[in-house]
Amino acid sequence: MKPLFITLAITAAALFAAPVAQAQVTGPVGDPFANIAAPEEPDSVIKASTIDEQLEKKAYNAGVALMEQGDLDAALEQFDEAIRLYPEYAEAYTNRGSIYWRQGEYAQAVAEFNNSIAITPSADAYFGLGQCYYNQNQSDSAILAYTEALRLNKNYSHAAYYRGGLYFEKGEYEKAIADYDQAIRADSKYAYAYNDRASAKRQLGKFEEAAKDYAQACKLEPKTVFMRNNWGSALRRGGEYEEAVKIYTQSLNLNPKNHLTYNLRGLAYYEMGQYEKAIEDFDSCLLLSPNYAYAYLNRGCAYYKLFEYAKALQDGNRAVELMPKSPAAYLNRGNFREMTRDAEGACEDWKKAAEMGNKNARRYNENQCGSVK
């Protein structure tokens, strides 16, 4: 997700503080192929197996066991043997495809999954296809594959989750939410689905609903810092600044060396008007990550609020140095320059930000410096 900028009203111009966007599409989660196992015969059926059938199943089951142990090359040999004995062994092709997927050999994996589908279409094989396309950034093909997996098994939680992630990336947040709903119906303990559903709701401005989903994600994954930070950010975006500070502080208790959390808590303090505390958190962020540009941008805003314009300008310069393509960095530095009586420099920065598409910068430049073509 791209960084989001929040407009801050001041006397001379509008500053932009830039919160850190957290990850929404969080997968892969564990092992998406973990449930692929040996097929079972119905209890009510008594079947006289041939020697070859016994051997092919023995090879297949050995391959599954080796996969679970992480010995993929040996597992591949066993699936090869199962297919040699029984060329129509669809599950063996699927598992062989999952091994190639893990090894990053996506073209070979696609071929294996398609071989499986040609014999017996299954949700696992279509999901495997989806994973291959997902990893190759072929989102439309991945969506089609996940859709087929869900047609065959509506309770395939991973397929719903990953399809939701692709809809999220396309900005189709309602579709993403529907898919996360489906993933959660299939698996009520799917923490990442709660997290990502919350992120989609956050994009739609539904901060209260988002906070509830983040809270549930944190209940299921209590030691996952980025989920807790997301929860704090939903509270902060919804105006519940004190609660946000509490959640960010919990994150810092889990990991006191996470620079992102200090930046986020600093934003909450800033929005509460507690600029000194905000600066302390931005300082802590920069001690841990000296080149984290957003903390310079945000600390500059806090210094501005305290009328410490020289310090604000110093941070503004560093933000521009680190983010030369950020219109917000030029906009802010222009505001800082204006307050240090550098009108020419302010206009230069506003013009640059305006050329990058920033509407506020264009307005300031037109009102105080002349129009920008």
C-alpha positions in Angstrom: 0.0 0.0 0.0 1.3 3.5 -0.8 1.9 5.9 2.1 -1.1 7.9 3.1 -0.8 11.6 3.9 -3.0 13.4 6.5 -3.6 17.1 6.1 -2.8 19.2 9.2 -4.3 22.6 9.4 -1.9 25.5 10.4 -2.0 29.3 10.0 0.2 29.7 7.0 -0.3 26.5 5.0 -1.2 22.8 5.4 1.4 20.4 6.5 1.3 16.7 5.7 2.2 14.1 8.2 2.9 10.7 6.6 1.9 7.6 8.6 3.5 4.3 7.7 1.2 2.1 5.7 1.2 -1.5 7.0 1.1 -4.6 4.9 -2.3 -5.8 3.9 -1.7 -8.8 1.7 0.1 -10.7 4.3 0.5 -14.2 2.8 1.8 -16.7 2.3 0.5 -17.9 5.7 2.3 -21.0 6.9 2.2 -23.7 4.3 -0.8 -23.3 1.9 -0.3 -26.9 0.7 -0.1 -28.4 4.2 -3.5 -30.2 3.9 -2.6 -32.2 0.8 -2.4 -35.8 1.9 -3.0 -39.3 0.8 -6.6 -39.9 -0.5 -8.7 -42.2 1.7 -10.9 -45.0 0.5 -14.6 -44.9 1.7 -15.0 -47.0 4.8 -17.9 -48.9 3.2 -15.9 -50.0 0.2 -13.8 -53.2 0.1 -11.4 -53.2 -2.8 -9.0 -55.9 -3.9 -5.8 -54.0 -4.6 -3.4 -55.1 -7.2 0.3 -55.3 -6.4 1.0 -52.2 -8.6 -1.8 -50.2 -6.8 -0.2 -51.0 -3.5 3.2 -49.9 -4.7 1.9 -46.6 -6.2 0.1 -45.8 -2.9 3.2 -46.7 -1.0 5.3 -44.4 -3.1 2.7 -41.6 -2.8 2.4 -41.9 0.9 6.2 -41.9 1.3 6.3 -38.7 -0.8 3.8 -37.1 1.5 5.8 -38.0 4.6 9.0 -36.7 3.0 7.2 -33.4 2.1 6.2 -33.0 5.7 9.8 -33.6 6.8 11.0 -30.9 4.3 12.9 -33.3 2.1 11.5 -32.1 -1.1 13.9 -33.7 -3.5 13.4 -37.2 -2.0 9.6 -36.5 -2.0 9.7 -35.6 -5.7 11.4 -39.0 -6.4 8.6 -40.8 -4.7 5.9 -38.9 -6.6 7.8 -39.6 -9.8 7.6 -43.3 -8.9 3.9 -43.2 -8.1 3.2 -41.6 -11.5 5.4 -44.1 -13.3 3.3 -46.9 -11.7 0.0 -45.1 -12.3 0.2 -42.3 -14.9 -3.3 -41.1 -13.9 -2.4 -40.3 -10.3 -3.9 -36.8 -10.1 -2.9 -36.2 -6.5 0.7 -37.1 -7.2 0.8 -34.5 -10.0 -0.6 -31.9 -7.6 2.0 -32.6 -4.9 4.7 -32.6 -7.5 3.5 -29.2 -8.6 3.5 -27.9 -5.0 7.2 -29.0 -4.7 8.1 -27.1 -7.9 6.2 -24.1 -6.6 8.2 -24.1 -3.3 11.4 -24.3 -5.3 10.4 -21.3 -7.5 10.1 -23.4 -10.7 6.7 -21.9 -11.6 6.5 -23.0 -15.2 7.1 -26.6 -14.2 4.6 -26.3 -11.3 1.9 -24.9 -13.7 2.5 -27.9 -16.0 2.1 -30.3 -13.1 -1.1 -28.7 -11.8 -2.6 -28.7 -15.3 -1.8 -32.4 -15.6 -3.6 -33.0 -12.4 -6.6 -30.9 -13.5 -6.8 -32.8 -16.9 -7.2 -36.0 -15.0 -9.4 -34.9 -12.1 -10.2 -31.2 -11.5 -9.6 -30.4 -7.8 -9.6 -27.4 -5.6 -6.0 -28.1 -4.5 -4.7 -28.1 -8.1 -6.5 -24.9 -9.0 -5.2 -23.3 -5.8 -1.7 -24.4 -6.8 -2.2 -22.7 -10.2 -3.3 -19.6 -8.4 -0.2 -19.6 -6.2 2.0 -19.8 -9.3 0.3 -17.0 -11.0 0.2 -15.0 -7.8 4.0 -15.3 -7.4 4.5 -14.2 -11.0 2.3 -11.1 -10.6 -0.3 -12.5 -13.1 -3.2 -11.3 -11.0 -6.0 -11.9 -13.4 -5.0 -15.5 -14.1 -4.5 -16.1 -10.3 -8.0 -14.8 -9.6 -9.5 -17.2 -12.2 -7.6 -20.1 -10.7 -8.7 -19.2 -7.1 -12.3 -18.8 -8.4 -12.2 -22.4 -9.8 -10.8 -23.7 -6.5 -13.7 -22.0 -4.6 -16.2 -23.3 -7.1 -15.1 -26.8 -6.3 -14.7 -26.1 -2.5 -16.4 -23.0 -1.1 -14.7 -23.6 2.2 -11.2 -23.3 0.7 -10.1 -20.6 3.1 -6.6 -19.9 1.5 -8.2 -19.5 -2.0 -10.6 -17.0 -0.7 -7.9 -15.2 1.3 -5.5 -14.9 -1.6 -8.2 -13.8 -4.1 -9.2 -11.2 -1.5 -5.7 -9.9 -1.4 -5.6 -9.5 -5.2 -8.9 -7.6 -5.2 -7.4 -5.4 -2.4 -4.4 -4.6 -4.6 -6.8 -3.7 -7.4 -8.6 -1.3 -5.1 -11.8 -3.4 -5.2 -12.2 -3.3 -1.4 -15.8 -4.5 -1.3 -14.9 -7.6 -3.2 -11.8 -8.1 -1.0 -14.0 -7.9 2.1 -16.4 -10.5 0.7 -13.5 -12.9 0.1 -12.1 -12.3 3.6 -15.6 -12.9 4.9 -15.6 -16.3 3.1 -12.2 -17.2 4.4 -13.3 -16.4 8.0 -16.5 -18.4 7.6 -14.3 -21.4 6.5 -11.8 -20.8 9.3 -12.9 -18.7 12.2 -9.3 -18.6 13.5 -7.7 -17.1 10.3 -6.0 -14.2 11.9 -4.5 -12.8 8.7 -8.0 -12.7 7.1 -9.2 -10.6 10.0 -6.2 -8.3 9.6 -6.6 -7.9 5.9 -10.4 -7.5 6.1 -9.8 -4.7 8.6 -7.3 -3.1 6.2 -9.9 -3.1 3.4 -12.4 -1.6 5.7 -9.9 1.1 6.7 -9.5 2.0 3.0 -13.3 2.6 3.0 -13.1 4.8 6.0 -14.8 2.3 8.3 -12.3 2.8 11.1 -14.5 1.4 14.0 -15.2 -1.8 12.1 -11.6 -2.1 11.1 -10.4 -1.7 14.7 -12.7 -4.6 15.8 -11.2 -6.8 13.1 -7.7 -5.9 14.0 -8.5 -6.6 17.7 -9.7 -10.1 16.8 -6.6 -10.6 14.7 -4.4 -9.7 17.7 -6.4 -11.9 19.9 -5.6 -14.8 17.6 -2.0 -13.7 17.0 -1.1 -11.8 20.2 2.6 -11.4 19.5 2.3 -10.1 16.0 3.5 -6.5 16.1 2.3 -5.3 12.7 -1.2 -6.4 13.4 -1.2 -4.5 16.7 0.2 -1.5 14.9 -2.6 -1.7 12.3 -5.1 -1.8 15.2 -3.6 1.3 16.7 -3.7 3.1 13.3 -7.4 2.3 12.8 -8.1 3.8 16.3 -5.9 6.8 15.4 -7.6 7.3 12.1 -11.0 7.1 13.9 -9.9 9.8 16.3 -9.4 7.6 19.3 -5.9 8.8 20.0 -5.5 7.8 23.6 -6.5 4.2 22.8 -4.2 4.2 19.8 -1.3 5.3 22.1 -2.1 2.3 24.4 -2.1 -0.1 21.6 1.2 1.2 20.1 2.7 1.0 23.6 1.7 -2.6 23.7 3.5 -3.1 20.4 6.6 -1.5 21.9 6.4 -3.8 24.9 6.5 -6.7 22.4 9.3 -5.3 20.4 11.0 -2.1 21.7 13.2 -1.9 18.7 10.5 -1.5 16.1 11.1 1.9 14.6 7.8 1.9 12.7 5.9 1.8 16.0 7.6 4.8 17.4 6.8 6.8 14.3 3.1 5.7 14.5 2.8 6.5 18.2 4.5 9.8 17.5 1.7 10.6 15.0 -0.9 9.8 17.7 0.8 12.2 20.1 1.0 14.8 17.4 -2.7 14.6 16.7 -3.3 15.0 20.4 -1.3 18.2 20.4 1.4 16.6 22.6 4.3 17.8 20.3 7.1 17.2 22.8 6.1 13.6 23.2 5.7 13.2 19.5 9.3 14.5 19.0 10.6 12.0 21.6 9.0 9.2 19.6 10.3 10.4 16.3 13.7 10.7 17.9 13.5 7.1 19.1 12.4 6.0 15.6 15.5 7.7 14.1 17.9 6.3 16.6 16.7 2.9 15.4 16.5 3.8 11.7 18.5 6.9 10.9 17.3 7.0 7.3 13.6 6.6 7.9 12.4 9.6 5.9 8.8 9.8 7.3 10.1 10.4 10.8 12.1 13.4 9.6 9.0 14.7 7.8 6.8 14.2 10.9 9.3 15.6 13.4 9.6 18.7 11.2 5.9 19.1 11.5 6.1 18.8 15.3 8.9 21.4 15.5 6.8 23.7 13.3 4.0 23.5 15.8 6.4 24.5 18.5 7.6 27.4 16.4 11.1 25.9 16.1 11.3 26.7 12.4 15.1 26.2 12.0 14.9 22.7 13.4 11.8 22.1 11.2 13.7 23.2 8.2 16.7 21.0 9.0 14.3 18.0 9.2 12.6 19.1 6.0 15.9 19.2 4.2 16.7 15.7 5.3 13.2 14.4 4.3 13.7 15.9 0.7 17.2 14.3 0.6 15.8 10.9 1.4 12.5 11.2 -0.6 13.3 13.3 -3.7 10.2 12.1 -5.4 7.8 12.9 -2.6 5.5 15.9 -3.1 4.7 16.0 0.6 8.4 16.5 1.4 8.7 19.5 -0.9 5.4 20.9 0.4 6.5 20.7 4.0 9.9 22.1 3.3 8.3 25.0 1.4 6.2 25.7 4.5 9.3 25.6 6.7 11.2 27.9 4.4 8.3 30.4 4.3 8.5 30.6 8.1 12.3 31.1 8.0 11.8 34.1 5.7 13.0 32.3 2.6 10.1 33.2 0.3 12.0 32.3 -2.8 12.9 28.9 -1.5 9.4 28.3 -0.4 8.1 29.0 -3.8 10.6 26.7 -5.4 9.5 23.9 -3.2 5.8 24.5 -3.7 6.3 24.7 -7.4 8.1 21.3 -7.3 5.4 19.7 -5.3 2.7 21.2 -7.6 4.5 19.8 -10.6 4.2 16.4 -8.9 0.5 16.8 -8.6 0.0 18.2 -5.1 -3.1 20.4 -5.1 -2.3 22.2 -1.9 1.1 23.2 -3.2 -0.4 24.4 -6.4 -2.8 26.6 -4.5 0.0 28.0 -2.3 2.1 28.7 -5.3 -0.7 30.4 -7.2 -1.7 32.5 -4.2 1.8 33.5 -3.1 4.2 33.0 -5.9 2.3 33.1 -9.2 0.7 30.3 -11.2 2.3 27.0 -12.2 1.9 25.9 -15.7 
